[in-house]
Amino acid sequence: MVLFIPILAGAQSFTFEKTPEGAWVKEHGKKVLFYQSATKSKNGQYPRADYIHPLYGIDGEVLTEDFPDDHLHQRGIFWAWHQIYVGEKRVADAWECKDFVWDVQKVKRVKSDGNSLAFSAKTFWKSPLWKDNHGKMKAFVEENTKVTVHAEKENYRIVDFEISLLALEPKVSIGGSEDEKGYSGFSVRMKMPEDIKFTSENGEVLPTTKQLNAGPWINVSGSLAKDGGQAGIAMMCHPDNPVFPDPWILRTKGSMQNPAFPGRKPVLISEKELTVLRYRLVVFKGNMSKELLDGIQEKY
């Protein structure tokens, strides 16, 4: 039996409904997104948690994918890394859901008013390859993530992500894929129609195999609306990120879209100071002008 626990917010404009699997965010009763806190797998393979799916478009169309046939490990809106080390020992590949456990401890609403709803999740990173003296898995990173869902405006909605990492063991490091692509970090696995198009502040962007520099935001659009019309997701990087603007990994089919951090070379996660990564999604129907996206980025 599934138990729904609705938490009303902002004169009942937003609701935060916890379930055994995670939590729904709704506005005026309309589904916006689902946060997956419980471990989910496909016939026991590719176990994962701590991600968003589904993410809905303005017209109620599901924009994200989970367990896509071409890359079963990819999932909705997620943040994960290929290379994860404790000292010299490689303990996991969270990107491909190998030897990694998301121990989600707390999911709670932290703010709500008529303009937005924010929730947070505390997750401990664990691995069967990193255990204490009693043979039990021992957490090596504490992740605290906040997701803020803003009220729908005309034809778009803003969703903000803040991911804070704190090492619990000495010399923890994370890195992207070990090839020149260096993909990893915050990623969007969205539906990709045949007419998918990428634009930035400098105009149309043509994806390449390698990373590319295209500025602080990328708009991904195409025939994604429920009626077959135009819709999309614009992804934005916060200017306080460790690298700004992040380099982009973009794909026209069968993969995710990714502002890559930190690349192929691992970086240390501090035991004393938070490593904070911030990204913004603008979910829209119809078209978003360069000027409007520039303005949203500038206010970020």
C-alpha atoms as one frame of an Amber mdcrd trajectory, in Angstrom:
protein
   0.000   0.000   0.000   1.419   3.383  -1.019   1.032   6.094   1.581   0.888
   9.650   0.293   1.755  12.417   2.748   0.809  15.742   1.159   2.440  18.890
   2.504   0.611  21.997   1.409   2.584  25.075   0.429   2.034  28.604  -0.774
  -1.741  28.891  -0.334  -1.978  25.340  -1.670  -0.374  26.281  -4.995   2.412
  23.742  -4.377   2.232  20.312  -2.777   5.080  18.060  -1.670   3.886  14.468
  -1.497   6.200  11.861  -0.001   5.833   8.199  -0.947   7.904   5.098  -0.079
   9.759   5.614  -3.386  10.458   9.315  -3.146   8.540  12.583  -3.414   6.259
  14.376  -5.880   6.255  18.118  -6.420   2.997  19.432  -7.863   1.684  22.894
  -8.641  -2.072  23.418  -8.540  -2.398  19.632  -8.550  -0.351  19.244 -11.740
   2.726  17.015 -11.560   6.026  18.867 -11.993   8.644  16.257 -11.057   9.402
  13.180  -8.957  12.505  12.749  -6.804  13.600   9.098  -6.575  14.944   8.428
  -3.079  14.523   4.644  -2.922  16.883   2.418  -4.882  15.416   1.476  -8.248
  16.749  -1.103 -10.713  15.890  -2.975 -13.890  15.649  -6.649 -13.007  18.288
  -6.100 -10.360  20.665  -4.342 -12.740  21.808  -0.701 -12.738  20.526   0.121
  -9.224  20.214   3.866  -8.680  18.611   6.514  -6.472  18.923  10.269  -5.810
  17.702  11.606  -9.165  14.692  13.227 -10.859  12.316  11.289 -13.100   9.872
  12.038 -14.482  10.281  15.724 -15.207   7.169  17.114 -16.861   6.836  19.767
 -19.521   4.499  22.747 -19.261   1.722  20.809 -21.001   2.142  17.705 -18.846
   4.309  15.757 -21.307   7.101  13.669 -19.740  10.419  15.098 -20.940  12.918
  12.717 -19.303  13.802   9.051 -19.778  14.792   6.308 -17.331  16.558   3.052
 -18.276  16.725   4.007 -21.995  17.622   1.020 -24.192  20.795   2.627 -25.543
  22.242   3.477 -22.098  20.390   1.614 -19.341  22.416   3.374 -16.645  21.239
   6.864 -17.638  18.298   8.333 -15.744  16.293  11.556 -15.873  18.092  14.446
 -14.191  21.083  12.974 -12.368  24.511  13.916 -11.014  27.138  11.190 -10.903
  30.798  10.500 -11.637  32.708   7.756 -13.434  35.842   7.930 -11.324  35.469
   7.851  -7.539  38.556   7.301  -5.422  39.339   7.140  -1.725  43.054   7.718
  -1.663  44.545   5.516  -4.372  41.677   3.022  -4.262  38.983   3.257  -6.930
  35.801   2.408  -5.064  32.908   3.016  -7.486  31.508   4.212 -10.800  28.282
   6.014  -9.893  27.745   7.054 -13.509  27.279   3.450 -14.599  25.738   2.398
 -11.248  28.648   0.060 -10.430  29.753  -0.631  -6.850  27.891   2.446  -5.648
  25.106   2.850  -3.085  23.039   6.012  -2.618  22.003   5.916   1.038  19.307
   8.613   1.048  18.607   9.558   4.663  16.415  12.646   4.671  14.067  14.119
   2.109  12.152  17.141   3.342  10.500  20.363   2.266  12.655  23.300   3.339
  10.832  26.267   1.827   7.524  27.063   0.245   5.560  30.143  -0.686   3.420
  31.216  -3.580   6.468  31.601  -5.818   8.453  28.418  -5.219   8.890  25.172
  -3.336  12.280  23.815  -2.261  13.133  20.393  -0.902  16.387  18.887   0.255
  17.877  15.405   0.373  20.806  14.139   2.431  22.590  11.200   0.813  25.612
   9.229   1.960  27.819   7.760  -0.735  28.781   4.154  -0.021  30.400   1.244
  -1.834  30.851  -2.483  -1.177  34.523  -1.808  -1.917  34.878   0.569   1.064
  34.119  -0.969   4.459  34.900  -0.391   8.131  36.709  -2.781  10.457  33.499
  -4.732  10.982  33.002  -5.374   7.285  30.126  -2.892   6.893  29.962  -0.303
   4.141  31.295   3.019   5.356  30.146   6.364   3.946  32.920   8.356   2.273
  30.963  11.419   1.040  27.984  13.291   2.441  25.858  14.880  -0.279  23.245
  17.512   0.489  21.151  18.506  -2.500  18.470  21.190  -2.694  15.971  21.394
  -5.553  13.906  24.565  -5.932  10.836  24.483  -8.172   9.647  27.937  -9.214
   6.093  28.796 -10.160   5.118  28.475 -13.807   5.370  31.721 -15.764   3.619
  32.114 -19.097   5.237  29.300 -21.110   8.110  28.260 -18.854   9.209  27.068
 -15.421  12.608  27.325 -13.664  14.024  24.461 -11.576  17.251  25.054  -9.623
  19.698  22.440  -8.325  22.344  22.926  -5.637  24.560  19.892  -4.960  26.941
  20.125  -1.976  29.611  17.483  -1.373  31.715  16.933   1.757  34.339  14.187
   2.013  34.120  11.923   5.061  37.449  10.235   4.377  40.851  11.702   3.447
  41.728  12.214  -0.194  38.355  11.488  -1.807  38.369  12.477  -5.477  35.866
  12.412  -8.336  36.403  12.546 -12.080  34.694  12.122 -15.412  35.191   9.493
 -18.090  38.864   8.718 -18.614  38.792   9.508 -22.330  39.056  12.980 -23.847
  35.293  13.487 -23.475  35.527  13.602 -19.699  31.762  13.427 -19.251  30.253
  13.231 -15.737  28.502  15.450 -13.240  25.095  17.086 -13.666  23.288  15.436
 -16.593  19.947  15.599 -18.359  18.674  12.459 -20.056  15.760  13.863 -22.030
  13.750  12.705 -24.995  15.443  13.618 -28.249  13.173  14.142 -31.265  14.435
  13.967 -34.836  14.402  17.757 -35.098  16.396  18.367 -31.909  18.240  21.677
 -31.970  20.875  23.264 -29.731  21.364  27.000 -29.316  23.474  29.191 -27.036
  24.048  32.888 -26.477  26.021  32.845 -29.728  23.405  31.090 -31.858  23.096
  27.509 -33.085  25.465  24.926 -31.620  26.518  21.777 -33.473  27.371  18.918
 -31.072  30.766  17.264 -31.432  32.204  14.059 -30.003  34.422  16.025 -27.611
  33.666  18.752 -25.104  32.783  22.126 -26.555  32.719  25.639 -25.161  29.431
  27.365 -25.835  28.888  29.735 -22.938  26.885  29.518 -19.710  23.656  28.116
 -21.146  22.444  25.673 -23.781  18.884  25.471 -25.081  17.768  22.007 -26.249
  14.479  22.065 -28.158  12.396  20.196 -30.682   9.020  18.497 -31.186   8.647
  17.649 -27.513   5.222  19.068 -26.707   2.225  16.809 -26.199   0.603  18.198
 -29.364   3.784  17.700 -31.388   4.744  21.336 -31.156   7.952  22.921 -29.930
   9.172  22.542 -26.358  12.469  22.022 -24.600  14.845  22.412 -21.694  17.489
  25.107 -21.345  20.399  24.217 -19.048  22.334  26.914 -17.196  25.552  26.954
 -15.138  25.934  29.101 -12.041  28.818  31.612 -12.109  30.055  30.359  -8.710
  30.683  26.822  -9.978  34.295  25.596  -9.653  34.594  26.019 -13.430  32.485
  28.625 -15.235  31.165  28.296 -17.759  31.276  24.515 -17.715  32.303  22.820
 -20.983  29.454  20.933 -22.635  28.948  17.368 -23.811  25.989  17.422 -26.219
  24.380  14.612 -28.212  21.715  14.586 -30.927  20.495  11.084 -30.094  20.868
   8.200 -27.694  22.552   9.940 -24.777  22.470  12.657 -22.124  23.289  16.366
 -22.216  26.013  17.332 -19.742  27.854  20.414 -18.463  30.935  18.333 -17.682
  32.725  18.678 -14.342  35.566  18.168 -13.626  36.576  16.355 -16.822  38.836
  13.337 -17.186  41.261  14.379 -14.416  39.850  13.729 -10.903  39.653  16.556
  -8.354  39.718  16.305  -4.577  36.587  16.741  -2.471  37.429  18.619   0.722
  36.764  17.266   4.220  36.385  20.840   5.524  34.857  22.998   2.807  31.843
  22.120   0.709  32.233  21.499  -2.991  29.095  23.160  -4.378  27.692  22.681
  -7.878  24.706  24.711  -9.063  22.648  24.303 -12.224  19.366  25.697 -13.496
  16.827  24.180 -15.877  14.281  26.244 -17.793  11.473  23.953 -18.923   9.349
  25.542 -21.629   6.740  25.098 -24.323   6.853  27.005 -27.606   9.996  29.055
 -28.043  12.410  30.859 -25.733  14.208  33.868 -27.144  17.925  34.411 -26.678
  17.136  37.662 -24.885  14.861  35.968 -22.354  17.352  33.180 -21.663  20.175
  35.726 -21.329  18.044  37.573 -18.790  17.299  34.418 -16.774  20.989  33.499
 -16.796  21.995  37.005 -15.702  19.673  36.846 -12.694  20.980  33.400 -11.691
